[in-house]
Amino acid sequence: RQQGVLWFANIYPTKASRFDFRQALTHTNHETLIPDLLPSGVEVIRMIPREREGGAFVYFAAPPSFVLQVLRNLAKEASESSSGSSAAAAAAASSPQGGKRFERKGKEDILGKVSNGISQYLRTHTVRAFLCPHPVRAHRVLGEPYLEDLQSRFPSSRLRVKVDPPGSLSEEALFERLRRYGQLDDLAALPEGKGFSASFRYTAAAVAARNCLHRARVEPAASAAGAAAGASGAEPGPGPILHIEFEQYMTKWIREAITNNARYTIPLFVACMLGTTYFIWDPLRNLSVQLRLAFLLAHMTANPDATS
């Protein structure tokens, strides 16, 4: 029995702020959509809805009967593709490992087949959840999900990617991994080797990349250290690990705009305070005085003897 994790995106509308109450109407979206998208024979262990991020983690298992069926399908497809070359088929049959080549890497083939099959189905068939503007997408989780519930953090289209150890991953290798989840607007290296800043066109793509690649290990061949080791003929070590977090772009932009331009923001703040006093508090004061005088005049008119 083999287990895997999938991230289903666009199951809920992505929460943009504290005052976004659309999730109150979509609590059961994952229960009505996700079971119908999994192939028959796959068991759902548990589902972890992430309404604030607009998706859900699905932990699934492939029972032995399903594994056997997939291995048979893989062997049948391989035999059909090689039926045109009798020499290649004879060489594969005479090989002592010819009958075991699918069993040796069966785990990757099965979990990858399930993930790729669901992803391809959702790309060719438009499935939309209630109140979600974008169609549902599925991605295989390659890292360890970070299931935080911090109320001050909201999904963003910008990500901060830290590489451990620093400088062990090139920008090109990181781009190839992030591009699988959506269109990138920008990818820039941070100063002093602190990592990379990635900007996606859509927030759902950034959420999928963060949830699927957080604490994922990059293959040594794709990293800078692995490439250097391969060029020297040495055995490459373990690949670097990615640590991905959301970057609150708008909050950071406002804070930096205020602190870095104090000679403009302080006079603007004073002008706003004076404008508030002139346009709001002064009319209220005039209205209060007028109401007080009107009350006194009405009282004097109603009781003329009280004034004598």
Sequence and secondary structure as in RCSB ss.txt:
>XXXX:A:sequence
RQQGVLWFANIYPTKASRFDFRQALTHTNHETLIPDLLPSGVEVIRMIPREREGGAFVYFAAPPSFVLQVLRNLA
KEASESSSGSSAAAAAAASSPQGGKRFERKGKEDILGKVSNGISQYLRTHTVRAFLCPHPVRAHRVLGEPYLEDL
QSRFPSSRLRVKVDPPGSLSEEALFERLRRYGQLDDLAALPEGKGFSASFRYTAAAVAARNCLHRARVEPAASAA
GAAAGASGAEPGPGPILHIEFEQYMTKWIREAITNNARYTIPLFVACMLGTTYFIWDPLRNLSVQLRLAFLLAHM
TANPDATS
>XXXX:A:secstr
 EEEEEEEESSS    STT  GGGG TTHHHHHHHHHS TT EEEEEEEEGGGTEEEEEEEE HHHHHHHHHHHH
HHHHHHTTT HHHHHHHHHSTTTTTHHHHTHHHHHHHHHHHHHHHHHHHS    TT SS  EEEE  S       
TT    SEEEEEEESTT S HHHHHHHHGGGS EEEEEE GGG  EEEEESSHHHHHHHHHHHTT B  GGGSHH
HHHHHHHT       EEEEEE  HHHHHHHHHHHHTHHHHHHHHHHHHHHHIIIIIHHHHHHHHHHHHHHHHHHH
HH GGGG 
